[in-house]
Amino acid sequence: MLAKAEHLLAQRVWYVMNFNLKNGKYRGALWRAEQLIKQYPNAGFKQEALMVEAKSYLELGDPSSSRKTLEELLKSYPEGERADEAKAMLKKIMASSPEQGAAHEAAKP
């Protein structure tokens, strides 16, 4: 019963997160994504929340945080449903900002 209630709460946060993203409210989307990851880590929304974080950071003019979030997404979900989109975003960030590309290469093991 408690798990079901927690999942319903997580779904509400997920809905508001996506609503904010679609309506250009990137700070709100970012806040909800962080809330979803921290408060509901086992609800099954982490991959989506990480992608929303990355998009929001990019829209807010923070490509460095976007890159780090995309790298976390790809590390956690290398074959996930958002992996191809994350790789494409990461490539675009690295191409548009030489220092981001250098930071990405330096972070590789």
C-alpha positions as CSV (number, residue, x, y, z in Angstrom):
1,M,0.0,0.0,0.0
2,L,2.8,2.4,0.9
3,A,4.7,1.6,-2.2
4,K,1.7,2.3,-4.4
5,A,1.1,5.6,-2.7
6,E,4.7,6.6,-3.1
7,H,4.5,5.6,-6.8
8,L,1.4,7.8,-7.3
9,L,3.2,10.7,-5.6
10,A,6.2,10.2,-7.9
11,Q,3.9,10.1,-10.9
12,R,2.5,13.5,-9.9
13,V,6.0,15.0,-9.7
14,W,6.8,13.4,-13.1
15,Y,3.7,15.0,-14.6
16,V,4.6,18.5,-13.2
17,M,8.2,18.1,-14.3
18,N,7.2,17.4,-17.9
19,F,4.5,20.1,-17.9
20,N,7.2,22.6,-16.8
21,L,9.6,21.4,-19.5
22,K,7.0,21.6,-22.3
23,N,6.0,25.1,-21.2
24,G,9.5,26.5,-21.0
25,K,9.6,26.6,-17.2
26,Y,13.1,25.2,-17.0
27,R,13.9,26.0,-13.4
28,G,10.7,24.4,-12.4
29,A,11.4,21.3,-14.5
30,L,14.9,21.1,-13.1
31,W,13.7,21.4,-9.5
32,R,11.0,18.6,-10.1
33,A,13.6,16.4,-11.8
34,E,15.9,16.7,-8.8
35,Q,13.0,16.1,-6.5
36,L,12.0,12.9,-8.4
37,I,15.6,11.5,-8.3
38,K,16.1,12.3,-4.6
39,Q,12.7,11.6,-3.1
40,Y,11.6,8.7,-5.3
41,P,14.7,6.9,-6.5
42,N,13.0,3.5,-6.9
43,A,9.9,4.8,-8.7
44,G,11.3,4.1,-12.2
45,F,11.5,7.7,-13.4
46,K,15.3,8.4,-12.9
47,Q,16.3,8.0,-16.6
48,E,13.6,10.4,-17.7
49,A,14.4,12.8,-14.8
50,L,18.1,12.9,-15.8
51,M,17.1,13.7,-19.4
52,V,14.9,16.6,-18.2
53,E,17.7,17.8,-16.0
54,A,20.1,17.8,-18.9
55,K,17.7,19.6,-21.2
56,S,16.8,22.2,-18.5
57,Y,20.5,22.9,-17.7
58,L,21.1,23.4,-21.4
59,E,18.1,25.8,-21.8
60,L,19.3,27.7,-18.7
61,G,22.7,28.2,-20.3
62,D,24.7,25.7,-18.3
63,P,26.2,23.2,-20.8
64,S,28.7,22.0,-18.2
65,S,26.0,20.7,-15.9
66,S,24.1,19.4,-18.8
67,R,27.1,17.4,-20.0
68,K,27.7,16.0,-16.5
69,T,24.1,14.9,-16.3
70,L,24.1,13.3,-19.7
71,E,27.3,11.4,-18.7
72,E,25.6,10.2,-15.6
73,L,22.6,9.1,-17.6
74,L,24.8,7.2,-20.1
75,K,26.8,5.6,-17.3
76,S,23.6,4.4,-15.4
77,Y,21.6,3.5,-18.5
78,P,24.0,2.8,-21.4
79,E,21.4,0.8,-23.3
80,G,18.4,2.7,-22.0
81,E,15.6,4.2,-24.0
82,R,17.1,7.7,-23.7
83,A,20.7,6.6,-24.5
84,D,20.7,7.6,-28.2
85,E,19.1,11.0,-27.4
86,A,21.7,11.6,-24.6
87,K,24.6,10.7,-26.9
88,A,23.3,13.1,-29.6
89,M,22.9,15.9,-27.0
90,L,26.4,15.2,-25.6
91,K,27.9,15.3,-29.1
92,K,26.1,18.6,-29.8
93,I,27.4,20.2,-26.6
94,M,30.9,19.1,-27.3
95,A,30.8,20.4,-30.8
96,S,29.4,23.8,-29.8
97,S,31.9,24.3,-26.9
98,P,35.5,23.2,-27.3
99,E,36.1,23.4,-23.6
100,Q,33.2,21.0,-22.9
101,G,34.7,18.5,-25.4
102,A,38.1,18.7,-23.6
103,A,36.4,18.3,-20.2
104,H,34.5,15.3,-21.5
105,E,37.7,13.7,-22.8
106,A,39.6,14.4,-19.6
107,A,36.8,12.8,-17.5
108,K,37.1,9.5,-19.4
109,P,38.8,6.7,-17.5
